[in-house]
Every structure is written in structure tokens, then in C-alpha cells.
């Protein structure tokens, strides 16, 4: 079947529409066979770019480019068949990757290249690639004796399986719960666009009435807008107990054992490599150097934000008591109370804002901003096959007409699509015989979809998410680095990856940016200046509470991976309780199981890395401050940012890139100012 396997076709882009789950394993098998042959016959003498790095890059890219649609389709068109295909492919690739890292001959070639005469002739990005490869060989266990190597490989396999099962449980638990309302009396307070979303969801399931699910737009809508407290409670319980021993599906998709297994395996792996803890192992590839550096960073932010967060919490409770008749505000009331206080303070209703953020116009506005800042051309192409009719495809060219990148944008939530939002790699930029292969990205969001009577409208939070993912996309696609291992976001320290994405978020709050695209979808009227101003001012609203929530996740994740010891187990709930006591602002109900659906840290690659969001936000806040100081649309500033960061891939440590852009060390004051916290 090889000749007919779309995953094996020489591609500029994957043949979406023709790729089926049954293509996955045969394609991966065939590529792995070829790659193993290539590696076996490799005899670089002397090892240099042509004899070693280019053949390995071609082999690695071919594998990555075949696997990326498999991984992506499992996330955006999930089905039992795709899960199986993904799992099986992942297992084969994990085995191959471990063999590669345990290959002493290969490691020897890299060492020889590093120490030989060819080294100084290597371009700087290639040197960096070699240095990172040598590090990865060491972290992959190349020095381990045979028995330990075997165990290391087994751990890699078991971890891959456990992490995938963790995500499957979350997806299944999310899909398993729904509530059908036969009449809309319980939806009192719900703005029309959301009612319409629930009605359309019922219709899509062949039902009459209003269907509430645990998809993110549905949960947010209920918690923020439903006046019916019982309904908010029901949704809150179902959502916060997903994949756990609590809630409506208690025990059915329970991740409790998987959490223990994942931690045990990670710990064993860290020990094999002589790291004291999982956190120490994780930091080996980060900007932050020691666990205490991360803990100090988090504790410091907690101290700085606690007072304000407490005041905000108190204010919400008082408002709930005095204005809304809630004598005791509970967590399922919080978003609803907050929205009401926001309305009373800023006169901004989510439902009034939403019509100004029609999906099409918002996406176009975001692209126009990038075009303006970085002198690009971005055009949509309708002749490219995708996996769903809602998906759009774009190309980015620079002023000289050079194709810099391409991306798919999948904007709306739908059944069988994983929640959240992310940027995924479809291809890394690299040099090929036929010319440069541009970087290709998948941008995935989960905004509410259009209905028969209404175009898709984003909430402002959806707009922020969209800009965030596009920021990752720019980092991936504007790269000028031709070496796949350090191009785009490859080779960038994990705790610096959120730098361009969070930088991009800032623009959604600027009236000067909003008045370029935020128009009422019916009247065409621009978002009134005064309303845009109030939106900007509202950015600091409850910023202390939001920050504390992120710090709670970050501190929990870091301590979990720092303090884990097999003899006492994960202590998940105890640890969460300790962290919440330290944060000391709001109470969390006993039944809540935060860890059980925390995909970032158990299956999303953020092991002891959730702090990265705040760590990188110091960089992004300080970067945006440069734009504020030098002029928001200052082309020089934008060019400097593109040159020093967006186009530079992982060729230098992020700390150096920051110094090159800002001319000094990063300073957290800009971030704290943005959040309304005294710097
Ligand atoms: Zn991100």
C-alpha cells in the first residue's frame, strides 16, 4: 500500500482529506526502516555538515512531518481509530528515538565534530545544534550501562502510553457529561449568542432544547452568565471533577493511578541520569538554573500579589452579599459575581462586546497588525486540503516576496476536538535541495462556532487566546534559521517559549489596535473609543486573583515534581492543600480535583514547567514596554524584536536574545505595572 499512502508522499503540505488512521503505522514503519538503514550505513569521515548533520536532519524531518498529521488529527478529529493509530505510531517513534540517543557511534560522531577541525567552519546555528544534540545524548542516557539503557527505554515507552491515556481520560470525561434543558427557564441571564450556541449544540446532536456540555465555551458561558445557581453548581462540579474519583462520573475515567505511575516513572528516569529530583532533571534544558531560583521567583510573586488578591476576593464577596443577595459566595459563583461587578464598575457586558468581535474580522485584524508591524504579506488560500470545512489556510510572505511560513487556523470548538488552544508544528523551516522548506504551523483555538443565524463571535478572552497562539505561530514561522534543530521554536528553552505568545496578547487590549478591526457585525459600527478605553482599564480587574490562580498551578506543579519520592507517593491532594494555604486567598471545595485534568503537566510537556508562563511573561511584559516607550507601531522596534527574537529560533540562549533586544537584563516591573500591582 506504500505508493498509495498519503503520509509517504513527497509533500509541501500533508494531504488532509486523504490521510486515514490505517495509513499511520505503515508509513511510520517504512520511514523508520529507511532511517535505521541510513544511520547504520552512516560513516562520516570526517563528520561535518554534509556527512552527518544534513542526512540526519533530512531523516528526522521526514519522520516528524509524517507524524505531525497523525498527532494533529488525533487531537482535532479524535476517534478510537485515531487514538489507536496515534498510540501505535508513538510507541514506534519513542523506541526509535531512544535507540538513537543510546547510539554510541552517533554520539561519537557528534563529539568528533565538536572537537575536530571542521568545527570552526560550521555556521553558528549548526554549532548550537551540535551543542544541544550533545546535551540531549547525555540527557537521553547515552553513557548508561546496557541494563540501565534497557530500563530507560522501557520507561520512555511506559511514559508515552501513560501520558496519552491521561489525555484520553480527560477527553472522554469531558465528552461523557451533558445536560439537556427542555425549556430555557434555567438559562435566565444568558445572553442570546450563548443560548443560540446551546440550541445549535442540541440540534447537532439531533435533540430539541438546549444542550450544555463541558466544552470550554459552554462551561465558561454557564459559570459567567447563568443566574441559576443550581445550574452553575452542577456544571462546576462536573467540570472540576473530570477524570477523577469525584463528581458525576466518579471513578469511571479516573486519572488517580496514572498520576502516580507517571510520577514514579519520571522519578526513576531522573534517578537513572543522576538527578536528585524530577524538577532538577527538567531544569537541565531551561533558562532557570536551579529549583530554588524557580521557587524564589514564585514565592516572590505570591508575596507581591497576595494583598491585592485578598482585597479583590473580599470585594467580590461584599458585592455578592450586598448587591446580589448571596450571603456566602462559593467558587461556582465567582465568575458570575465577577462579571456582575465588572459590569457595574466598567459598564462592560461580555454580551455587548461580543458582537464587535466577529471571528472573520478579528482574525483579519490580527493578521493586518502583523503585516503592519513586520512588513509582511499574509494571504488566504482556498485550494489547500484541510480536515474540516471551518479550517483556514494562510501564507506569510515578506516584503521581498519570500515565502516565510504557512499555517492552518482551526478556530472553533466542536465535538471530538480537544479543548484548550495550542500551536503545533507541521513542519520546521529547513534547507532542502529544492530550496527552503518554510515553517508550517497548526493554530488551534476553541471559540464558539457560527450557527445558522449568526456568524461566529468571539468573547474578548477568545480574542486574547487567538492572539496568543498566533504569537507562537509568528515565532515558529518568521524564523530565518535554516537548521531544523534550532529553527522556529526548536531549541528554545521551554521557559522562554511563551515570550512571543504573551507579548502578542498585549495588543488585544489597546484601543489603537481594536479600532482597526473591532466593528459591530450587524451595524458595522466601530467599537466606541470610550468602550475600548474601559476595556483597557478593565485589564487590571481581578488581576491579583488571576495571578494567584496561575501561581497556585505553577507552585503545585513545581513542588509536585521537586518533592516526589516513591516511598510516600504523589500526595496530590495534600500538596494542593498546602499550596492553597500558602496562597491563602480563596477556598477551594473538597471535591475539586485540579490535578486530574491538568494536561499541561501530565501529558502536555510542562513537567515542572508551568511556572514558564509567568517566567516568560516577565520577558514579554518588558518587551511590550519597549513598544510602549518607542511607539506602539514603531517599525524599528518591531524589526529589532523580529531580528533578535522572532527570527532567531534557538540559536542563542533566550537571556542573550533579551539583552540584544532590550540592551539590559529583564525587569519584572513592567509586568507588575500591567497587572496594576505596585512595582
Ligand atoms: Zn502558549
Boltz pocket constraint, residues with backbone or C-beta under 6 A from the ligand:
constraints:
  - pocket:
      binder: B
      contacts: [[A, 468], [A, 472], [A, 497], [A, 498], [A, 501]]
      max_distance: 6.0
